[in-house]
Amino acid sequence: MSSRNKDVVVKEAPQKTSPIKYFLSGGFGGVCTVLSGHPLDTIKVRLQTMPVPRPGETALYTGTFDCAKKTIKLEGVKGLYKGMAAPLAGVAPIFAISFLGFGVGKKLLGSEKEELGLPKLFLAGAFSGIFTTAVMAPGERIKSLLQIQQGMAQPKYSGPKDVVRQLYKEGGIRSIFKGTVATLLRDVPASGMYFMTYEWIQKTLKPIGGEDHNTLLKTIFAGGMAGILNWSVGMPADVIKSRLQTAPEGTYRGVSHVFSVLIKEGGPAALYKGVTPVMLRAFPANAACFLGFEACMTLLNMVAPNL
């Protein structure tokens, strides 16, 4: 997800609570996240969904760098950006809804002037994860199906619109939203950890007796670490989601079936397939998101302080 700078923003500049500013700033931060992190996301999905080699066979990819090398060799650098249009299109509403969900969660758990403890921050963040699923689940279904098309002379899908058209033809709306439960299982706890980690680091790095200035280095560090903790919690459910969303119809009966198959194939380690590119991506992508969010918010407060 993206920047969650609620406490600092509300206390120092009340005008920053404007839904319009959060929508625009969050959307820009999300775009920064996608542009900086999509290549590693493509590698992650390909590692998560590659066929399990039979005895005596060689794995399609031996690891993160092997996947990157083979992708570039077969498809060029643009192969690492397959499926990027879907997350880019959904980024602004996802981040806007996420911020609004976190704000609603904080209000439900305490007043705006109250400094929430870590458990309440976690719950407020988890609440935001529910808000984003309606947009996140179909967007990631589309993205993942495009990402796994590897060096095909005649790929099944020509782009995001074609994916939606074919999925709807094959299984209606239900097919487009396949993986919604797995997305919830990933985003609810992961968003809770994300919001809680970011605000805890911001508070911890605040100078004792000094003003809480949102410095560049603090934003980078807090955002990057929040991203790492987010994925530490959400990784197993993400693997399940990727398998479920990219498998042919009828392969799996649901989340629990995917889980049992993964454990049978590779034990608990199978739930962390693709963890290396995820963690390589988590820090810079989320740091970029927070920097984009803060830069856009600063600009909006300068040009439209009363918006």
C-alpha positions in Angstrom: 0.0 0.0 0.0 1.1 3.5 0.4 1.7 6.5 2.7 -0.2 6.6 6.0 0.8 9.9 7.6 -2.4 10.6 9.5 -1.2 11.7 13.0 1.4 14.1 11.7 -0.8 15.5 9.1 -3.9 16.1 11.2 -2.1 17.7 14.1 0.1 20.0 12.2 -2.1 21.0 9.3 -5.9 20.4 9.8 -6.5 21.4 6.2 -4.7 18.2 5.1 -7.7 16.1 6.1 -9.5 17.2 2.9 -10.6 14.1 1.0 -9.7 15.8 -2.3 -6.1 16.4 -1.2 -5.8 12.8 0.2 -7.2 11.4 -3.1 -4.8 13.4 -5.3 -1.7 13.0 -3.0 -2.4 9.3 -2.4 -3.0 8.7 -6.0 0.3 10.3 -7.0 2.1 8.4 -4.3 0.6 5.2 -5.6 1.7 6.0 -9.1 5.3 6.4 -7.8 5.0 3.0 -6.1 3.9 1.3 -9.3 6.5 2.9 -11.5 9.3 2.1 -9.1 8.2 -1.4 -8.0 6.4 -3.1 -10.9 9.4 -4.9 -12.5 10.0 -6.8 -9.2 6.3 -7.4 -8.8 6.3 -9.1 -12.2 9.2 -11.3 -11.1 7.4 -12.1 -7.9 4.2 -13.2 -9.7 6.2 -15.4 -12.2 8.1 -17.1 -9.4 4.9 -17.7 -7.4 3.0 -19.2 -10.4 5.8 -21.1 -12.2 5.1 -24.9 -12.7 6.5 -27.2 -10.0 9.3 -29.2 -11.7 8.9 -32.9 -11.9 11.7 -35.3 -10.7 14.7 -34.8 -13.0 13.3 -31.6 -14.5 14.9 -28.2 -14.1 12.9 -25.4 -12.6 11.7 -22.7 -15.0 13.5 -20.1 -12.8 16.2 -20.7 -10.2 15.6 -17.5 -8.5 14.9 -13.7 -8.7 17.9 -12.7 -10.9 17.4 -15.8 -13.2 13.8 -14.8 -13.7 14.8 -11.2 -14.5 17.5 -12.3 -16.9 15.3 -14.7 -18.8 12.4 -12.2 -18.9 14.6 -9.5 -20.4 16.3 -12.0 -22.8 12.9 -13.2 -24.2 10.8 -10.1 -23.9 13.1 -7.2 -23.4 12.9 -4.7 -20.5 9.2 -4.0 -21.4 8.5 -7.6 -20.3 9.1 -6.5 -16.7 6.3 -3.9 -17.0 3.6 -6.3 -18.3 0.2 -5.7 -16.6 1.2 -2.3 -15.3 -1.8 -0.5 -16.8 -4.3 -2.2 -14.5 -2.6 -1.2 -11.2 -1.9 2.3 -12.5 -5.6 2.8 -13.4 -6.7 1.6 -10.0 -4.0 3.3 -7.9 -5.7 6.6 -7.2 -9.0 5.2 -5.9 -7.3 2.4 -4.0 -5.1 4.9 -2.1 -7.8 7.4 -1.6 -10.1 4.7 -0.2 -7.3 3.4 1.9 -6.7 6.8 3.5 -10.4 7.3 4.1 -10.7 3.9 5.6 -7.9 4.5 8.0 -9.4 7.9 9.0 -12.8 6.3 9.6 -11.1 3.5 11.7 -9.3 6.1 13.8 -12.5 8.0 14.5 -14.3 4.8 15.5 -11.5 4.0 17.9 -10.9 7.4 19.4 -11.1 11.2 18.8 -8.9 13.1 16.3 -7.0 14.7 19.3 -6.4 11.3 20.9 -3.0 9.7 20.3 -3.9 6.1 19.5 -1.8 3.3 20.9 -0.3 0.6 18.7 -3.2 -1.9 19.0 -5.7 0.7 17.9 -3.5 1.9 15.1 -3.3 -1.7 13.9 -7.1 -2.1 14.0 -7.6 1.2 12.2 -5.2 0.1 9.5 -6.7 -3.3 9.2 -10.1 -1.6 8.8 -8.7 0.3 5.8 -7.8 -3.0 4.1 -11.5 -3.9 3.9 -12.2 -0.7 2.0 -9.6 -1.4 -0.8 -10.5 -5.0 -1.6 -13.3 -4.2 -4.1 -10.9 -2.4 -6.3 -7.7 -4.3 -5.5 -9.0 -7.9 -6.2 -10.0 -7.4 -9.8 -7.1 -5.2 -10.6 -4.6 -7.8 -9.3 -6.4 -10.5 -11.1 -6.0 -8.6 -14.4 -2.4 -7.7 -13.6 -1.3 -11.2 -12.7 -2.9 -12.8 -15.8 -0.9 -10.4 -18.0 2.3 -10.9 -16.0 2.4 -14.7 -16.4 2.3 -14.4 -20.3 6.0 -15.3 -20.9 7.5 -15.0 -24.3 4.3 -16.2 -26.1 4.2 -15.8 -29.9 0.4 -15.4 -29.5 -0.5 -14.4 -26.0 -4.0 -15.1 -24.8 -4.6 -11.6 -23.6 -3.7 -8.4 -25.6 -4.2 -6.0 -22.7 -6.3 -5.2 -19.6 -9.5 -4.6 -21.5 -9.1 -7.9 -23.3 -8.6 -9.7 -19.9 -11.8 -8.2 -18.6 -13.7 -9.1 -21.7 -12.6 -12.7 -21.8 -13.0 -13.3 -18.0 -16.6 -11.9 -18.2 -17.3 -14.1 -21.2 -16.0 -17.2 -19.4 -17.4 -16.7 -15.9 -19.2 -13.3 -15.5 -18.5 -10.8 -12.8 -17.6 -13.7 -10.4 -14.6 -14.6 -12.6 -13.3 -11.0 -12.6 -13.4 -10.9 -8.8 -11.8 -14.3 -8.3 -9.4 -14.1 -5.4 -11.3 -11.6 -3.3 -11.2 -13.6 -0.1 -7.5 -14.2 -0.5 -7.0 -10.5 -1.1 -8.9 -9.7 2.1 -6.8 -12.3 4.0 -3.7 -10.5 2.8 -4.7 -6.8 3.0 -6.5 -6.7 6.3 -3.6 -7.7 8.6 -0.9 -6.3 6.2 -2.6 -2.9 6.2 -2.8 -2.9 9.9 0.9 -3.6 10.2 1.7 -1.0 7.6 -0.2 1.9 9.3 1.0 0.9 12.7 4.6 0.6 11.7 4.7 3.9 9.8 3.2 5.9 12.6 5.2 4.2 15.3 8.5 5.0 13.5 7.4 8.6 12.9 6.6 9.0 16.6 9.8 7.2 17.7 12.0 9.4 15.5 10.4 12.6 16.7 13.0 14.7 18.6 12.2 14.8 22.3 10.8 18.2 23.1 11.1 19.2 19.5 8.6 19.7 16.7 7.6 16.8 14.6 9.0 17.8 11.2 8.4 15.2 8.5 12.0 15.2 7.2 13.1 13.5 3.9 15.2 10.8 5.6 12.5 10.0 8.2 9.9 9.7 5.4 12.1 7.3 3.4 13.0 5.2 6.4 9.5 5.0 7.9 7.8 4.3 4.5 10.4 1.7 3.6 10.2 -0.2 6.9 6.4 0.0 6.8 6.5 -1.7 3.4 8.8 -4.5 4.6 6.6 -5.2 7.7 3.5 -5.1 5.5 4.8 -7.8 3.3 6.2 -9.9 6.1 2.6 -10.3 7.3 0.9 -10.5 3.9 3.3 -12.7 1.9 1.6 -16.2 2.5 -1.8 -14.9 1.5 -0.3 -13.2 -1.5 1.1 -16.4 -2.8 -2.3 -18.1 -2.3 -4.0 -15.2 -4.1 -1.5 -15.3 -7.1 -2.0 -19.1 -7.5 -5.8 -18.8 -7.3 -6.1 -15.8 -9.6 -3.9 -17.2 -12.4 -4.9 -20.9 -12.4 -7.4 -22.2 -15.0 -11.0 -22.5 -13.9 -11.6 -25.7 -11.9 -8.0 -26.1 -10.7 -8.7 -25.0 -7.1 -11.9 -25.2 -5.0 -10.9 -22.1 -2.9 -8.3 -20.6 -0.6 -8.0 -23.6 1.7 -7.5 -25.9 -1.3 -4.7 -23.7 -2.6 -3.1 -23.7 0.8 -3.2 -27.5 1.1 -1.7 -27.9 -2.4 1.1 -25.5 -1.6 2.0 -27.2 1.6 2.0 -30.6 -0.1 4.2 -29.3 -2.9 6.8 -27.5 -0.9 6.0 -27.3 2.8 5.7 -23.9 4.6 8.5 -22.5 2.4 6.0 -22.6 -0.5 4.0 -19.8 1.1 7.0 -17.5 0.7 7.7 -18.0 -3.0 8.8 -14.8 -4.5 9.8 -13.3 -1.2 13.2 -12.1 -2.4 11.8 -9.7 -5.1 9.1 -8.6 -2.8 11.5 -7.5 -0.1 13.9 -6.0 -2.7 10.9 -4.0 -3.9 9.2 -3.2 -0.6 11.6 -0.6 0.8 12.3 1.6 -2.3 8.7 1.3 -3.7 7.1 2.4 -0.4 9.7 5.1 0.2 8.9 6.4 -3.3 5.2 6.3 -2.4 5.6 8.3 0.8 7.9 10.8 -0.9 5.4 11.3 -3.7 2.5 11.6 -1.3 4.3 14.2 0.8 5.5 16.2 -2.2 2.0 16.3 -3.7 0.5 17.2 -0.3 3.0 20.1 0.2 2.3 21.4 -3.3 -1.5 21.3 -2.8 -1.2 23.1 0.6 0.8 25.8 -1.1 -1.5 26.4 -4.1 -4.9 25.6 -2.3 -4.5 25.9 1.5 -8.3 26.1 2.0 -9.3 23.3 -0.3 
